[in-house]
Amino acid sequence: RKRHAYRLLARLKSTINEFATRVGQQAVVVLTTSKGQSEASGIKVFGASPLDSVIRQEKDEILAEFHQAVLHATAQPTTSTNKFDLPRLLVDGVAVSLEKMTQAQLRAFIP
C-alpha cells in the first residue's frame, strides 16, 4: 500500500510539473495525511513554487477548514437507506420495482 501510494504520488508530481511547464499556469496539489488516532494530521503540498509556499504558510487554516468540513459531512444523518431510487421496470407489460422482482423475472430481463 505504501509502495503504491509512493508511485502514484511520484506520477502526480511529474504531471503537475509538466502542466506548469507546458501550460504556464501554477498548480498545486494538497494532500491530507493522518498518522493515526493519537497523532495530529498534516498536509503535504507540492507544485509550482510561489503558490506552493503560499499554501504552506496557510496550512493551519486549511487544516482547520478541512476538519470542519469533515465533521459537518459526517454529522448529517442519512434519511434514506437507498442511495438511488430506480424506476420501475416493465416485465410482461407490468411495472415491477427491482426489489420485488423474482429470480425468473430478473433472468428474463437481463440479456
KEKE-3310 file (N, C-alpha, C; in steps of 0.2 Angstrom, whole numbers, plus 5000, padded with zeros to 4 digits):
npx = (5004:5010:5020:5012:5006:5017:5022:5011:5010:5022:5020:5009:5016:5025:5016:5010:5021:5024:5013:5013:5025:5022:5010:5010:5004:5001:5000:4995:4995:4986:4988:4980:4986:4985:4991:4987:4976:4980:4990:4993:4985:4992:4997:5002:5011:5014:5020:5019:5031:5029:5016:5015:5023:5014:5003:5008:5011:4998:4994:4988:4976:4970:4969:4961:4949:4946:4945:4933:4924:4924:4919:4906:4901:4900:4891:4879:4864:4859:4844:4838:4840:4842:4852:4849:4835:4827:4819:4803:4803:4797:4790:4784:4774:4770:4773:4786:4794:4812:4816:4806:4806:4806:4817:4816:4810:4820:4831:4825:4824:4838:4849)
npy = (4994:5006:5007:5008:5020:5029:5028:5032:5045:5050:5050:5059:5071:5073:5075:5087:5095:5095:5100:5114:5118:5116:5122:5134:5139:5140:5127:5117:5103:5097:5087:5078:5071:5058:5051:5042:5039:5045:5054:5070:5076:5081:5091:5088:5097:5101:5107:5121:5134:5148:5148:5136:5139:5149:5141:5133:5142:5145:5133:5129:5135:5129:5116:5117:5121:5110:5100:5105:5104:5090:5086:5092:5085:5072:5073:5075:5066:5052:5050:5041:5024:5018:5023:5026:5029:5018:5017:5009:4994:4987:4971:4959:4968:4973:4985:4983:4985:4985:4979:4970:4960:4944:4930:4923:4933:4943:4936:4935:4948:4952:4953)
npz = (5000:5004:4995:4983:4985:4985:4972:4964:4969:4965:4951:4950:4955:4944:4934:4938:4937:4924:4919:4924:4917:4903:4901:4908:4919:4936:4947:4961:4972:4986:4999:5012:5027:5038:5053:5062:5076:5088:5084:5077:5062:5046:5031:5015:5002:4985:4970:4959:4962:4969:4972:4980:4991:4997:5000:5009:5020:5024:5030:5042:5043:5032:5036:5048:5042:5033:5043:5049:5038:5036:5049:5048:5037:5041:5051:5047:5046:5037:5028:5020:5016:5004:4991:4978:4969:4959:4943:4940:4931:4916:4915:4905:4902:4914:4927:4938:4953:4956:4967:4971:4961:4954:4954:4941:4934:4934:4927:4915:4911:4910:4897)
capx = (5000:5014:5023:5008:5005:5023:5022:5005:5012:5028:5017:5006:5021:5028:5011:5009:5027:5023:5007:5016:5030:5019:5004:5012:4999:5003:4995:4997:4991:4987:4986:4980:4990:4984:4996:4984:4971:4983:4994:4989:4986:4995:4996:5008:5009:5019:5018:5023:5035:5026:5009:5017:5025:5008:4999:5012:5010:4991:4992:4984:4969:4967:4968:4955:4943:4946:4942:4926:4920:4923:4914:4899:4899:4899:4886:4872:4861:4856:4837:4836:4844:4843:4856:4846:4828:4827:4812:4800:4804:4792:4791:4777:4769:4768:4778:4788:4801:4818:4817:4801:4806:4808:4823:4814:4809:4827:4834:4822:4826:4845:4851)
capy = (5000:5012:5007:5011:5027:5032:5028:5037:5052:5052:5051:5065:5076:5074:5078:5094:5099:5095:5105:5120:5119:5117:5127:5140:5141:5137:5122:5114:5098:5097:5080:5077:5065:5056:5047:5038:5042:5049:5059:5075:5075:5087:5091:5088:5102:5101:5110:5127:5137:5153:5146:5131:5142:5152:5136:5130:5146:5145:5126:5128:5137:5124:5110:5119:5121:5104:5096:5107:5101:5083:5085:5093:5080:5066:5074:5075:5060:5049:5049:5035:5018:5018:5028:5028:5027:5016:5017:5003:4990:4983:4964:4956:4973:4975:4988:4980:4988:4980:4975:4965:4956:4937:4927:4922:4940:4946:4932:4936:4955:4953:4949)
capz = (5000:5004:4988:4978:4986:4983:4965:4962:4971:4960:4944:4951:4955:4937:4930:4940:4935:4917:4917:4925:4912:4896:4900:4911:4925:4943:4950:4967:4975:4993:5002:5019:5029:5045:5055:5067:5080:5093:5082:5073:5054:5042:5024:5010:4997:4980:4964:4957:4968:4973:4975:4984:4998:5000:5003:5015:5025:5027:5031:5048:5041:5028:5040:5052:5037:5031:5049:5050:5033:5038:5054:5045:5032:5045:5056:5043:5046:5031:5028:5016:5016:4997:4988:4972:4968:4952:4941:4939:4925:4913:4914:4903:4902:4921:4930:4944:4956:4956:4974:4971:4955:4956:4950:4935:4930:4933:4922:4908:4910:4909:4891)
cpx = (5004:5018:5019:5007:5011:5023:5017:5007:5017:5025:5013:5010:5023:5022:5010:5015:5026:5018:5010:5021:5027:5014:5006:5008:5002:4998:4999:4992:4992:4984:4985:4983:4987:4988:4993:4979:4975:4987:4990:4990:4989:4993:5003:5006:5015:5016:5022:5025:5031:5020:5010:5019:5019:5004:5002:5011:5003:4989:4987:4977:4966:4965:4961:4949:4941:4942:4934:4922:4919:4918:4907:4897:4897:4893:4879:4869:4858:4848:4835:4842:4846:4847:4852:4839:4827:4820:4809:4802:4798:4793:4784:4772:4767:4774:4779:4794:4806:4818:4811:4801:4808:4814:4822:4813:4816:4831:4831:4823:4833:4846:4856)
cpy = (5006:5013:5010:5018:5031:5033:5033:5044:5055:5054:5058:5071:5078:5077:5085:5098:5100:5100:5112:5122:5121:5122:5134:5143:5137:5132:5119:5109:5098:5090:5081:5071:5064:5050:5042:5042:5047:5054:5064:5074:5081:5087:5091:5093:5101:5104:5116:5131:5143:5151:5140:5134:5146:5147:5133:5135:5146:5138:5125:5130:5132:5118:5111:5119:5114:5099:5098:5104:5094:5082:5087:5088:5073:5067:5074:5067:5058:5048:5043:5030:5017:5024:5031:5025:5025:5016:5010:5000:4987:4976:4962:4962:4976:4979:4985:4983:4982:4976:4969:4960:4949:4935:4926:4928:4943:4942:4934:4943:4956:4949:4945)
cpz = (5000:4998:4983:4979:4984:4975:4962:4963:4966:4953:4945:4951:4948:4933:4931:4937:4927:4915:4918:4920:4905:4896:4903:4916:4931:4945:4956:4969:4982:4995:5009:5021:5037:5047:5060:5071:5085:5090:5077:5066:5051:5035:5021:5004:4992:4974:4962:4963:4972:4976:4981:4991:5001:5003:5010:5021:5028:5028:5037:5047:5037:5032:5045:5048:5035:5037:5050:5044:5034:5043:5052:5041:5036:5050:5053:5043:5039:5032:5025:5016:5009:4994:4982:4972:4961:4950:4940:4932:4922:4912:4911:4903:4909:4924:4937:4946:4956:4962:4974:4965:4958:4952:4943:4931:4929:4927:4915:4906:4907:4902:4891)
residu = (ARG:LYS:ARG:HIS:ALA:TYR:ARG:LEU:LEU:ALA:ARG:LEU:LYS:SER:THR:ILE:ASN:GLU:PHE:ALA:THR:ARG:VAL:GLY:GLN:GLN:ALA:VAL:VAL:VAL:LEU:THR:THR:SER:LYS:GLY:GLN:SER:GLU:ALA:SER:GLY:ILE:LYS:VAL:PHE:GLY:ALA:SER:PRO:LEU:ASP:SER:VAL:ILE:ARG:GLN:GLU:LYS:ASP:GLU:ILE:LEU:ALA:GLU:PHE:HIS:GLN:ALA:VAL:LEU:HIS:ALA:THR:ALA:GLN:PRO:THR:THR:SER:THR:ASN:LYS:PHE:ASP:LEU:PRO:ARG:LEU:LEU:VAL:ASP:GLY:VAL:ALA:VAL:SER:LEU:GLU:LYS:MET:THR:GLN:ALA:GLN:LEU:ARG:ALA:PHE:ILE:PRO)
# end
